[in-house]
Amino acid sequence: MMFANQRREKILDMIREDGQVKVAHLSRIFKVTEVTIRQDLERLEEQGVIVREHGGAILSNARSNVMELQLANQQNMEAKQAIAAEAIKLIHDGDTIILDSGSTTTEIARLITGFHNLRVITNALNIAMILGRDPSIDLNVTGGEFKSPTLSLTGDKAAEYFSNIHADKLFLATAGINLRTGLTYPSTSDLVVKKAMIEAADVVYLAADSTKIGKSSFASLGALSLVDYIITDSQITQEQKKMFTDYDVKHILAQL
């Protein structure tokens, strides 16, 4: 059975991913009463991270984040910027690439400049705003439902966009990488989109800092074998390197 503090952490992760949650939905997911969920939300509201509303809760700073095009997750930025610097070396003139939504992939977008005949496909509106400043980039944005914390488009419409797309490379984000559960995310909302991205790309690069390794989030996308490479920082352990080797996932290390 999940402890209350663990459940609240998972609930907060879901809100940071989707922007809002409903009490009834959380009650079904965690197999506890709605009274228990309301108590969890009360505790999170006391911490100032959410605001309760009728039937659920929303992220407390969601409105300001959207207005400023600011992602909710801004942790470990030094590692993410180093990873982005390694990722940019893998992009070449004439490529068609997919950039998943996320803070690390946003850092990759900030470094994309000076390429010829580069096509970028993304479901992230903040990435689109960054790359849209460069008229030499052939920028394509999916449709779908808007999620304020990740400034992204999700759902079946976003996934359908990739049904007839061929991309050379995908730079994929994740919330957790675990030997048992594989690639994991705070909620199920993006799984269909990420699966469609993977199917559309020849090569899949997972861009994830070392704090994600060993962490297991709520919803599993699938095994590590879904990706070809992981780009991470130099803080990973020998045991973690072995895990990638065992799953035939090549690793690229960014030095901090």
WOPEBEL-V904444 format. One line per field, one symbol per residue. ss: DSSP state (h for helix, s for strand, l for the rest). A space follows every 50 residues. Layout:
BEGIN
ss: ???
END
This chain:
BEGIN
ss: lllhhhhhhhhhhhhhhhlssshhhhhhhhlllhhhhhhhhhhhhhllls sssllssssllhhhhhhlllllllllhhhhhhhhhhhhlllllllssssl llhhhhhhhhhlllllllsssslshhhhhhhllllllsssslllssslll lssslhhhhhhhhhllsssssslllssslllsssslllllhhhhhhhhhh sssssssllhhhslllllsssslhhhllsssssllllhhhhhhhhhllls ssssll
END
